[in-house]
Amino acid sequence: MMKLRELVKDMIQLETTLSGFEVKFGVKSSEFYQAMNAGELAEFDALDDYRMEFIEWLALYKTWLSFAESYRQLVMRQPIAIQIKTALGSRHESFVFAS
């Protein structure tokens, strides 16, 4: 099972890659995803360069959505304060949360 800290790191790396597509095509990944699912981008199917980029963008965004759901589920199981304490524990052994 993936740890929350590793998941956040992977999500940020994906977001960096996704932002490259967003800047290039001028839309956020969520809107691109909705347009793809609605069939609004079919006109690009004949354009090989864009089709391959769209396939990659779509796959990366679906992966990000999966990670986001995993993150949500992990956060529901472990309070944020405990996660932060765990992440900082190795560097701050005496760190104590006020109740």
MOPAC internal coordinates of N, CA, C and O (Angstrom, degrees):
PM7 1SCF
backbone

  N    0.0000 0     0.00 0     0.00 0    0    0    0
  C    1.4454 1     0.00 0     0.00 0    1    0    0
  C    1.5349 1   109.17 1     0.00 0    2    1    0
  O    1.2310 1   120.82 1   -42.93 1    3    2    1
  N    1.3027 1   116.04 1   137.07 1    3    2    1
  C    1.4524 1   121.88 1  -177.20 1    5    3    2
  C    1.5332 1   110.25 1   -75.45 1    6    5    3
  O    1.2310 1   120.82 1   -43.64 1    7    6    5
  N    1.3224 1   116.03 1   136.36 1    7    6    5
  C    1.4547 1   120.87 1   176.66 1    9    7    6
  C    1.5233 1   109.33 1   -78.78 1   10    9    7
  O    1.2310 1   121.03 1   -27.65 1   11   10    9
  N    1.3117 1   115.63 1   152.35 1   11   10    9
  C    1.4582 1   121.57 1  -177.90 1   13   11   10
  C    1.5200 1   111.72 1   -57.60 1   14   13   11
  O    1.2310 1   120.31 1   137.31 1   15   14   13
  N    1.3025 1   117.01 1   -42.69 1   15   14   13
  C    1.4694 1   121.25 1  -178.88 1   17   15   14
  C    1.5270 1   111.24 1   -61.86 1   18   17   15
  O    1.2310 1   120.38 1   135.95 1   19   18   17
  N    1.3279 1   116.88 1   -44.05 1   19   18   17
  C    1.4717 1   121.20 1   178.77 1   21   19   18
  C    1.5236 1   110.63 1   -65.43 1   22   21   19
  O    1.2310 1   121.20 1   141.27 1   23   22   21
  N    1.3187 1   115.32 1   -38.73 1   23   22   21
  C    1.4561 1   120.68 1  -179.94 1   25   23   22
  C    1.5271 1   110.72 1   -63.73 1   26   25   23
  O    1.2310 1   120.32 1   135.88 1   27   26   25
  N    1.3197 1   117.00 1   -44.12 1   27   26   25
  C    1.4672 1   120.92 1   178.23 1   29   27   26
  C    1.5273 1   110.06 1   -61.05 1   30   29   27
  O    1.2310 1   120.44 1   136.38 1   31   30   29
  N    1.3218 1   116.76 1   -43.62 1   31   30   29
  C    1.4745 1   120.78 1   178.82 1   33   31   30
  C    1.5319 1   110.40 1   -59.66 1   34   33   31
  O    1.2310 1   120.20 1   133.81 1   35   34   33
  N    1.3294 1   117.23 1   -46.19 1   35   34   33
  C    1.4655 1   121.45 1   179.86 1   37   35   34
  C    1.5239 1   111.47 1   -64.43 1   38   37   35
  O    1.2310 1   120.50 1   141.43 1   39   38   37
  N    1.3350 1   116.65 1   -38.57 1   39   38   37
  C    1.4622 1   120.39 1   178.90 1   41   39   38
  C    1.5246 1   111.06 1   -64.30 1   42   41   39
  O    1.2310 1   120.46 1   138.49 1   43   42   41
  N    1.3215 1   116.73 1   -41.51 1   43   42   41
  C    1.4674 1   120.75 1   179.93 1   45   43   42
  C    1.5290 1   110.56 1   -65.46 1   46   45   43
  O    1.2310 1   120.33 1   139.85 1   47   46   45
  N    1.3351 1   116.98 1   -40.15 1   47   46   45
  C    1.4652 1   119.91 1   177.31 1   49   47   46
  C    1.5283 1   110.49 1   -62.37 1   50   49   47
  O    1.2310 1   120.64 1   137.18 1   51   50   49
  N    1.3266 1   116.39 1   -42.82 1   51   50   49
  C    1.4654 1   120.09 1   177.76 1   53   51   50
  C    1.5219 1   111.11 1   -63.99 1   54   53   51
  O    1.2310 1   120.35 1   138.09 1   55   54   53
  N    1.3240 1   116.94 1   -41.91 1   55   54   53
  C    1.4648 1   121.15 1  -179.88 1   57   55   54
  C    1.5241 1   111.17 1   -60.57 1   58   57   55
  O    1.2310 1   120.39 1   144.27 1   59   58   57
  N    1.3271 1   116.87 1   -35.73 1   59   58   57
  C    1.4595 1   121.10 1   177.65 1   61   59   58
  C    1.5280 1   110.18 1   -63.49 1   62   61   59
  O    1.2310 1   120.93 1   134.86 1   63   62   61
  N    1.3213 1   115.83 1   -45.14 1   63   62   61
  C    1.4679 1   119.80 1   178.15 1   65   63   62
  C    1.5196 1   111.04 1   -65.98 1   66   65   63
  O    1.2310 1   120.53 1   136.12 1   67   66   65
  N    1.3254 1   116.60 1   -43.88 1   67   66   65
  C    1.4694 1   120.78 1   179.35 1   69   67   66
  C    1.5246 1   111.28 1   -61.03 1   70   69   67
  O    1.2310 1   120.49 1   143.07 1   71   70   69
  N    1.3214 1   116.68 1   -36.93 1   71   70   69
  C    1.4671 1   119.35 1  -178.96 1   73   71   70
  C    1.5273 1   111.76 1   -63.84 1   74   73   71
  O    1.2310 1   120.32 1   150.64 1   75   74   73
  N    1.3233 1   117.00 1   -29.36 1   75   74   73
  C    1.4655 1   119.96 1   175.35 1   77   75   74
  C    1.5229 1   111.68 1   -62.61 1   78   77   75
  O    1.2310 1   120.63 1   136.72 1   79   78   77
  N    1.3257 1   116.41 1   -43.28 1   79   78   77
  C    1.4681 1   120.53 1   176.10 1   81   79   78
  C    1.5308 1   110.49 1   -65.89 1   82   81   79
  O    1.2310 1   120.47 1   139.33 1   83   82   81
  N    1.3253 1   116.70 1   -40.67 1   83   82   81
  C    1.4659 1   120.77 1  -178.21 1   85   83   82
  C    1.5252 1   111.10 1   -62.69 1   86   85   83
  O    1.2310 1   120.30 1   137.92 1   87   86   85
  N    1.3210 1   117.03 1   -42.08 1   87   86   85
  C    1.4636 1   121.19 1   178.76 1   89   87   86
  C    1.5244 1   109.87 1   -67.60 1   90   89   87
  O    1.2310 1   120.43 1   135.23 1   91   90   89
  N    1.3272 1   116.79 1   -44.77 1   91   90   89
  C    1.4657 1   120.32 1  -177.79 1   93   91   90
  C    1.5161 1   112.46 1   -61.58 1   94   93   91
  O    1.2310 1   120.62 1   136.18 1   95   94   93
  N    1.3459 1   116.43 1   -43.82 1   95   94   93
  C    1.4670 1   120.07 1  -174.31 1   97   95   94
  C    1.5261 1   113.74 1  -101.07 1   98   97   95
  O    1.2310 1   120.21 1   174.98 1   99   98   97
  N    1.3273 1   117.20 1    -5.02 1   99   98   97
  C    1.4568 1   120.87 1   172.65 1  101   99   98
  C    1.5226 1   116.08 1    75.04 1  102  101   99
  O    1.2310 1   120.06 1  -158.96 1  103  102  101
  N    1.3201 1   117.48 1    21.04 1  103  102  101
  C    1.4681 1   120.95 1   176.31 1  105  103  102
  C    1.5199 1   109.36 1  -140.35 1  106  105  103
  O    1.2310 1   120.91 1   -27.39 1  107  106  105
  N    1.3284 1   115.86 1   152.61 1  107  106  105
  C    1.4608 1   121.28 1   176.44 1  109  107  106
  C    1.5277 1   109.20 1   -72.57 1  110  109  107
  O    1.2310 1   120.90 1   -25.28 1  111  110  109
  N    1.2942 1   115.88 1   154.72 1  111  110  109
  C    1.4643 1   121.84 1  -178.00 1  113  111  110
  C    1.5233 1   112.18 1   -60.42 1  114  113  111
  O    1.2310 1   120.20 1   143.37 1  115  114  113
  N    1.3247 1   117.22 1   -36.63 1  115  114  113
  C    1.4719 1   119.60 1  -179.00 1  117  115  114
  C    1.5263 1   111.46 1   -63.52 1  118  117  115
  O    1.2310 1   120.17 1   139.41 1  119  118  117
  N    1.3340 1   117.28 1   -40.59 1  119  118  117
  C    1.4700 1   120.17 1   178.21 1  121  119  118
  C    1.5311 1   111.23 1   -70.69 1  122  121  119
  O    1.2310 1   120.75 1   141.67 1  123  122  121
  N    1.3275 1   116.16 1   -38.33 1  123  122  121
  C    1.4641 1   120.59 1   175.63 1  125  123  122
  C    1.5278 1   109.90 1   -59.24 1  126  125  123
  O    1.2310 1   120.82 1   133.75 1  127  126  125
  N    1.3239 1   116.05 1   -46.25 1  127  126  125
  C    1.4680 1   122.05 1  -179.90 1  129  127  126
  C    1.5317 1   110.74 1   -59.09 1  130  129  127
  O    1.2310 1   120.70 1   134.01 1  131  130  129
  N    1.3199 1   116.27 1   -45.99 1  131  130  129
  C    1.4706 1   120.31 1   179.06 1  133  131  130
  C    1.5297 1   111.13 1   -62.61 1  134  133  131
  O    1.2310 1   120.60 1   137.32 1  135  134  133
  N    1.3248 1   116.45 1   -42.68 1  135  134  133
  C    1.4686 1   120.39 1   179.68 1  137  135  134
  C    1.5244 1   111.25 1   -64.92 1  138  137  135
  O    1.2310 1   120.40 1   139.89 1  139  138  137
  N    1.3237 1   116.84 1   -40.11 1  139  138  137
  C    1.4634 1   120.06 1   177.44 1  141  139  138
  C    1.5230 1   110.59 1   -62.74 1  142  141  139
  O    1.2310 1   120.51 1   133.73 1  143  142  141
  N    1.3138 1   116.63 1   -46.27 1  143  142  141
  C    1.4642 1   120.68 1  -179.14 1  145  143  142
  C    1.5241 1   112.42 1   -65.34 1  146  145  143
  O    1.2310 1   120.32 1   151.92 1  147  146  145
  N    1.3266 1   116.99 1   -28.08 1  147  146  145
  C    1.4619 1   121.26 1   179.69 1  149  147  146
  C    1.5291 1   111.66 1   -86.86 1  150  149  147
  O    1.2310 1   119.84 1   177.55 1  151  150  149
  N    1.3281 1   117.91 1    -2.45 1  151  150  149
  C    1.4613 1   121.57 1   179.73 1  153  151  150
  C    1.5164 1   113.77 1    75.45 1  154  153  151
  O    1.2310 1   120.28 1  -161.02 1  155  154  153
  N    1.3143 1   117.06 1    18.98 1  155  154  153
  C    1.4639 1   121.29 1  -175.88 1  157  155  154
  C    1.5292 1   113.40 1   -78.66 1  158  157  155
  O    1.2310 1   119.86 1   170.03 1  159  158  157
  N    1.3290 1   117.87 1    -9.97 1  159  158  157
  C    1.4615 1   120.56 1  -176.30 1  161  159  158
  C    1.5283 1   112.86 1  -111.69 1  162  161  159
  O    1.2310 1   120.51 1  -160.28 1  163  162  161
  N    1.3148 1   116.64 1    19.72 1  163  162  161
  C    1.4665 1   121.87 1  -178.00 1  165  163  162
  C    1.5255 1   111.98 1   -59.19 1  166  165  163
  O    1.2310 1   120.22 1   149.83 1  167  166  165
  N    1.3162 1   117.19 1   -30.17 1  167  166  165
  C    1.4738 1   120.17 1  -178.65 1  169  167  166
  C    1.5285 1   112.37 1   -62.22 1  170  169  167
  O    1.2310 1   120.03 1   160.59 1  171  170  169
  N    1.3194 1   117.55 1   -19.41 1  171  170  169
  C    1.4635 1   121.15 1   179.78 1  173  171  170
  C    1.5235 1   112.28 1   -86.25 1  174  173  171
  O    1.2310 1   119.85 1   171.03 1  175  174  173
  N    1.3343 1   117.88 1    -8.97 1  175  174  173
  C    1.4655 1   121.62 1  -177.85 1  177  175  174
  C    1.5233 1   113.09 1   -57.97 1  178  177  175
  O    1.2310 1   120.36 1   146.63 1  179  178  177
  N    1.3201 1   116.92 1   -33.37 1  179  178  177
  C    1.4624 1   120.84 1  -177.80 1  181  179  178
  C    1.5323 1   112.30 1   -78.72 1  182  181  179
  O    1.2310 1   120.15 1   167.12 1  183  182  181
  N    1.3057 1   117.31 1   -12.88 1  183  182  181
  C    1.4612 1   121.38 1  -178.02 1  185  183  182
  C    1.5261 1   108.85 1   -97.03 1  186  185  183
  O    1.2310 1   121.02 1   -79.05 1  187  186  185
  N    1.3212 1   115.65 1   100.95 1  187  186  185
  C    1.4668 1   121.44 1  -172.36 1  189  187  186
  C    1.5243 1   114.17 1   -51.92 1  190  189  187
  O    1.2310 1   120.27 1   134.25 1  191  190  189
  N    1.3451 1   117.09 1   -45.75 1  191  190  189
  C    1.4568 1   119.58 1  -177.61 1  193  191  190
  C    1.5208 1   111.41 1   -59.69 1  194  193  191
  O    1.2310 1   120.69 1   131.38 1  195  194  193
  N    1.2990 1   116.29 1   -48.62 1  195  194  193
  C    1.4623 1   120.18 1  -178.39 1  197  195  194
  C    1.5189 1   111.78 1   -70.00 1  198  197  195
  O    1.2310 1   120.50 1   141.76 1  199  198  197
  N    1.3091 1   116.65 1   -38.24 1  199  198  197
  C    1.4630 1   119.63 1  -179.38 1  201  199  198
  C    1.5294 1   110.57 1   -58.90 1  202  201  199
  O    1.2310 1   120.34 1   134.24 1  203  202  201
  N    1.3195 1   116.96 1   -45.76 1  203  202  201
  C    1.4611 1   120.44 1  -179.91 1  205  203  202
  C    1.5314 1   111.42 1   -66.05 1  206  205  203
  O    1.2310 1   120.53 1   139.28 1  207  206  205
  N    1.3250 1   116.60 1   -40.72 1  207  206  205
  C    1.4591 1   119.60 1   177.49 1  209  207  206
  C    1.5248 1   111.08 1   -65.53 1  210  209  207
  O    1.2310 1   120.50 1   140.09 1  211  210  209
  N    1.3302 1   116.65 1   -39.91 1  211  210  209
  C    1.4610 1   120.43 1   179.52 1  213  211  210
  C    1.5248 1   110.94 1   -65.47 1  214  213  211
  O    1.2310 1   120.48 1   141.33 1  215  214  213
  N    1.3218 1   116.68 1   -38.67 1  215  214  213
  C    1.4725 1   120.39 1   177.86 1  217  215  214
  C    1.5326 1   109.34 1   -63.04 1  218  217  215
  O    1.2310 1   120.59 1   135.41 1  219  218  217
  N    1.3251 1   116.48 1   -44.59 1  219  218  217
  C    1.4669 1   120.10 1   179.00 1  221  219  218
  C    1.5277 1   111.01 1   -64.03 1  222  221  219
  O    1.2310 1   120.81 1   133.86 1  223  222  221
  N    1.3439 1   116.07 1   -46.14 1  223  222  221
  C    1.4654 1   121.22 1  -179.58 1  225  223  222
  C    1.5260 1   110.37 1   -59.89 1  226  225  223
  O    1.2310 1   121.16 1   134.38 1  227  226  225
  N    1.3186 1   115.39 1   -45.62 1  227  226  225
  C    1.4642 1   120.63 1   179.93 1  229  227  226
  C    1.5305 1   110.94 1   -61.29 1  230  229  227
  O    1.2310 1   120.35 1   134.75 1  231  230  229
  N    1.3235 1   116.93 1   -45.25 1  231  230  229
  C    1.4669 1   120.90 1  -179.72 1  233  231  230
  C    1.5260 1   111.04 1   -63.48 1  234  233  231
  O    1.2310 1   120.27 1   137.36 1  235  234  233
  N    1.3246 1   117.10 1   -42.64 1  235  234  233
  C    1.4602 1   120.93 1   179.31 1  237  235  234
  C    1.5253 1   111.13 1   -64.88 1  238  237  235
  O    1.2310 1   120.76 1   139.42 1  239  238  237
  N    1.3276 1   116.15 1   -40.58 1  239  238  237
  C    1.4599 1   118.75 1  -179.82 1  241  239  238
  C    1.5294 1   111.20 1   -68.71 1  242  241  239
  O    1.2310 1   120.40 1   141.61 1  243  242  241
  N    1.3291 1   116.85 1   -38.39 1  243  242  241
  C    1.4702 1   119.32 1   175.96 1  245  243  242
  C    1.5270 1   110.56 1   -62.30 1  246  245  243
  O    1.2310 1   120.46 1   141.50 1  247  246  245
  N    1.3188 1   116.73 1   -38.50 1  247  246  245
  C    1.4616 1   120.64 1   176.41 1  249  247  246
  C    1.5248 1   109.82 1   -63.41 1  250  249  247
  O    1.2310 1   120.50 1   136.50 1  251  250  249
  N    1.3485 1   116.64 1   -43.50 1  251  250  249
  C    1.4591 1   120.49 1   178.71 1  253  251  250
  C    1.5283 1   110.52 1   -61.55 1  254  253  251
  O    1.2310 1   120.21 1   137.98 1  255  254  253
  N    1.3362 1   117.21 1   -42.02 1  255  254  253
  C    1.4696 1   120.36 1   177.94 1  257  255  254
  C    1.5252 1   110.90 1   -60.58 1  258  257  255
  O    1.2310 1   120.44 1   139.60 1  259  258  257
  N    1.3186 1   116.76 1   -40.40 1  259  258  257
  C    1.4605 1   121.38 1   178.45 1  261  259  258
  C    1.5272 1   110.18 1   -63.86 1  262  261  259
  O    1.2310 1   120.61 1   136.07 1  263  262  261
  N    1.3297 1   116.43 1   -43.93 1  263  262  261
  C    1.4586 1   120.87 1   177.34 1  265  263  262
  C    1.5232 1   110.74 1   -62.99 1  266  265  263
  O    1.2310 1   120.32 1   139.22 1  267  266  265
  N    1.3354 1   116.99 1   -40.78 1  267  266  265
  C    1.4639 1   120.83 1  -179.74 1  269  267  266
  C    1.5263 1   110.73 1   -62.35 1  270  269  267
  O    1.2310 1   120.43 1   141.16 1  271  270  269
  N    1.3097 1   116.78 1   -38.84 1  271  270  269
  C    1.4675 1   120.46 1   177.45 1  273  271  270
  C    1.5245 1   110.57 1   -68.36 1  274  273  271
  O    1.2310 1   120.20 1   138.46 1  275  274  273
  N    1.3132 1   117.22 1   -41.54 1  275  274  273
  C    1.4655 1   120.43 1   176.48 1  277  275  274
  C    1.5172 1   110.45 1   -61.68 1  278  277  275
  O    1.2310 1   120.40 1   138.63 1  279  278  277
  N    1.3189 1   116.85 1   -41.37 1  279  278  277
  C    1.4590 1   121.73 1   178.06 1  281  279  278
  C    1.5288 1   109.82 1   -59.72 1  282  281  279
  O    1.2310 1   120.86 1   131.39 1  283  282  281
  N    1.3213 1   115.96 1   -48.61 1  283  282  281
  C    1.4665 1   120.90 1  -179.85 1  285  283  282
  C    1.5249 1   110.77 1   -57.27 1  286  285  283
  O    1.2310 1   120.53 1   135.39 1  287  286  285
  N    1.3156 1   116.59 1   -44.61 1  287  286  285
  C    1.4628 1   120.70 1  -179.04 1  289  287  286
  C    1.5296 1   111.66 1   -66.40 1  290  289  287
  O    1.2310 1   120.43 1   139.29 1  291  290  289
  N    1.3368 1   116.77 1   -40.71 1  291  290  289
  C    1.4637 1   119.97 1   178.84 1  293  291  290
  C    1.5231 1   111.32 1   -65.48 1  294  293  291
  O    1.2310 1   120.30 1   138.95 1  295  294  293
  N    1.3253 1   117.04 1   -41.05 1  295  294  293
  C    1.4569 1   121.35 1  -179.98 1  297  295  294
  C    1.5294 1   110.39 1   -64.99 1  298  297  295
  O    1.2310 1   120.48 1   145.00 1  299  298  297
  N    1.3189 1   116.69 1   -35.00 1  299  298  297
  C    1.4624 1   119.74 1   178.10 1  301  299  298
  C    1.5275 1   110.96 1   -64.98 1  302  301  299
  O    1.2310 1   120.58 1   147.30 1  303  302  301
  N    1.3234 1   116.51 1   -32.70 1  303  302  301
  C    1.4658 1   120.93 1  -177.86 1  305  303  302
  C    1.5249 1   113.34 1   -84.87 1  306  305  303
  O    1.2310 1   120.24 1   155.48 1  307  306  305
  N    1.3308 1   117.14 1   -24.52 1  307  306  305
  C    1.4611 1   120.26 1  -176.84 1  309  307  306
  C    1.5277 1   109.11 1  -134.25 1  310  309  307
  O    1.2310 1   120.25 1   -63.75 1  311  310  309
  N    1.3319 1   117.13 1   116.25 1  311  310  309
  C    1.4637 1   119.72 1   179.74 1  313  311  310
  C    1.5274 1   112.29 1   -54.24 1  314  313  311
  O    1.2310 1   120.76 1   -33.70 1  315  314  313
  N    1.3054 1   116.16 1   146.30 1  315  314  313
  C    1.4612 1   122.66 1  -177.73 1  317  315  314
  C    1.5322 1   111.41 1   -57.49 1  318  317  315
  O    1.2310 1   120.02 1   137.43 1  319  318  317
  N    1.3343 1   117.57 1   -42.57 1  319  318  317
  C    1.4672 1   120.39 1  -178.89 1  321  319  318
  C    1.5261 1   111.11 1   -58.88 1  322  321  319
  O    1.2310 1   120.35 1   139.89 1  323  322  321
  N    1.3213 1   116.94 1   -40.11 1  323  322  321
  C    1.4682 1   120.26 1   178.89 1  325  323  322
  C    1.5203 1   110.18 1   -67.66 1  326  325  323
  O    1.2310 1   120.18 1   139.92 1  327  326  325
  N    1.3410 1   117.26 1   -40.08 1  327  326  325
  C    1.4600 1   121.07 1   178.81 1  329  327  326
  C    1.5237 1   111.02 1   -61.86 1  330  329  327
  O    1.2310 1   120.65 1   135.18 1  331  330  329
  N    1.3400 1   116.37 1   -44.82 1  331  330  329
  C    1.4628 1   119.88 1  -179.72 1  333  331  330
  C    1.5306 1   109.99 1   -64.93 1  334  333  331
  O    1.2310 1   120.55 1   137.71 1  335  334  333
  N    1.3201 1   116.55 1   -42.29 1  335  334  333
  C    1.4693 1   120.13 1   178.71 1  337  335  334
  C    1.5276 1   110.19 1   -60.92 1  338  337  335
  O    1.2310 1   120.26 1   137.84 1  339  338  337
  N    1.3212 1   117.11 1   -42.16 1  339  338  337
  C    1.4595 1   122.03 1   178.77 1  341  339  338
  C    1.5303 1   110.68 1   -63.17 1  342  341  339
  O    1.2310 1   120.68 1   135.22 1  343  342  341
  N    1.3352 1   116.30 1   -44.78 1  343  342  341
  C    1.4624 1   120.99 1  -179.12 1  345  343  342
  C    1.5241 1   111.37 1   -64.72 1  346  345  343
  O    1.2310 1   120.42 1   143.74 1  347  346  345
  N    1.3222 1   116.80 1   -36.26 1  347  346  345
  C    1.4601 1   120.81 1  -178.51 1  349  347  346
  C    1.5226 1   112.88 1   -87.99 1  350  349  347
  O    1.2310 1   120.69 1   165.47 1  351  350  349
  N    1.3240 1   116.28 1   -14.53 1  351  350  349
  C    1.4571 1   121.47 1  -174.43 1  353  351  350
  C    1.5033 1   115.14 1   -52.59 1  354  353  351
  O    1.2310 1   119.97 1   139.74 1  355  354  353
  N    1.2990 1   117.66 1   -40.26 1  355  354  353
  C    1.4651 1   119.99 1  -177.18 1  357  355  354
  C    1.5260 1   112.01 1   -69.25 1  358  357  355
  O    1.2310 1   120.39 1   155.10 1  359  358  357
  N    1.3280 1   116.86 1   -24.90 1  359  358  357
  C    1.4646 1   120.61 1  -179.41 1  361  359  358
  C    1.5233 1   112.66 1   -99.57 1  362  361  359
  O    1.2310 1   120.72 1   157.93 1  363  362  361
  N    1.3289 1   116.23 1   -22.07 1  363  362  361
  C    1.4587 1   120.92 1  -175.68 1  365  363  362
  C    1.5241 1   109.25 1  -134.57 1  366  365  363
  O    1.2310 1   120.79 1  -105.44 1  367  366  365
  N    1.3200 1   116.10 1    74.56 1  367  366  365
  C    1.4618 1   120.67 1  -175.71 1  369  367  366
  C    1.5249 1   112.89 1   -59.90 1  370  369  367
  O    1.2310 1   120.01 1   149.88 1  371  370  369
  N    1.3313 1   117.59 1   -30.12 1  371  370  369
  C    1.4593 1   119.81 1  -177.17 1  373  371  370
  C    1.5168 1   112.49 1   -93.56 1  374  373  371
  O    1.2310 1   119.87 1  -173.36 1  375  374  373
  N    1.3200 1   117.86 1     6.64 1  375  374  373
  C    1.4625 1   122.48 1  -178.14 1  377  375  374
  C    1.5283 1   109.68 1   -64.41 1  378  377  375
  O    1.2310 1   120.91 1   -53.53 1  379  378  377
  N    1.3251 1   115.86 1   126.47 1  379  378  377
  C    1.4554 1   120.65 1  -179.03 1  381  379  378
  C    1.5197 1   108.87 1  -129.62 1  382  381  379
  O    1.2310 1   120.47 1   -44.41 1  383  382  381
  N    1.3169 1   116.71 1   135.59 1  383  382  381
  C    1.4593 1   121.68 1   176.93 1  385  383  382
  C    1.5145 1   109.89 1   -85.37 1  386  385  383
  O    1.2310 1   120.53 1   -40.62 1  387  386  385
  N    1.3182 1   116.59 1   139.38 1  387  386  385
  C    1.4583 1   120.67 1   172.73 1  389  387  386
  C    1.5053 1   108.60 1   -77.53 1  390  389  387
  O    1.2310 1   120.37 1   -42.70 1  391  390  389
  N    1.3074 1   116.90 1   137.30 1  391  390  389
  C    1.4594 1   120.81 1  -178.54 1  393  391  390
  C    1.4931 1   111.55 1   -90.02 1  394  393  391
  O    1.2310 1   120.10 1   180.00 1  395  394  393

